């Protein structure tokens, strides 16, 4: 359960503009085009009203971790035609509703789950965009393929009919727990460059959050997943 103070539209606007400014400054510092990085607003535990307020400012991409909560919001906000990304841990018994409701899934760490998502994606919908999760920090507590495992499995992923492997995703170790906060980000970029082909450029790197978006952008991120810096801190009880 959560106990979050709902942000006012003005608070959301100020934080949203501040994050957009950080992205602009980071891309300029790394000599990248501003539009080469997309902002994914992580709206888990936040209200439909807050999402609606952000949508009014032009934000279209929203990321959710908790399936039932997300489906409720997707249904309530259907008329806004938003782009919904599932970024939470995938469970086998929940692949069907994920396949039926989302446009993207960032947290695919199992060929079994990807196969189920492909089989359960409705025919009337466009193929599901996925990012393959890589455990670049080697933490036992985290999901994700090792770089070596992913290199072996990638061809099997790419043969699935109703999904498109768009790129890679990682969740780095907390900055305070690593000597080089950029190491995981660098590893994902290097891995993508090793695995990409002309037929599948793997042009999406989903990495970077509120605390490290600048480092992620300079290491090649194309989607930064920002929650706290937009919505304010979350209180988990």
Buried (B, 14 or more C-beta within 10 A) or exposed (E): EEEBEEBEBEBBBEBBEEBBEBBEEBBEEBEBEEEBBBBBBBBBBBBBBBBBBBBEEEBBBBBBBBBEBBBEBBEBBEEBEBBBBBBBBBEEEBBBBBBBBBBBBBBBBBBEBBBBBBBBBEEEEEEBBBBBBBBBBEBEEBBBBEBEBBEEBBEEBBEBEBBBBBBBBBBBBEEEEEEEBBBBBBBBBBBBEEBBEEEBEBEBBBBBBBBBBBBBBBBBBBBBBBBEBBBBEBEEE
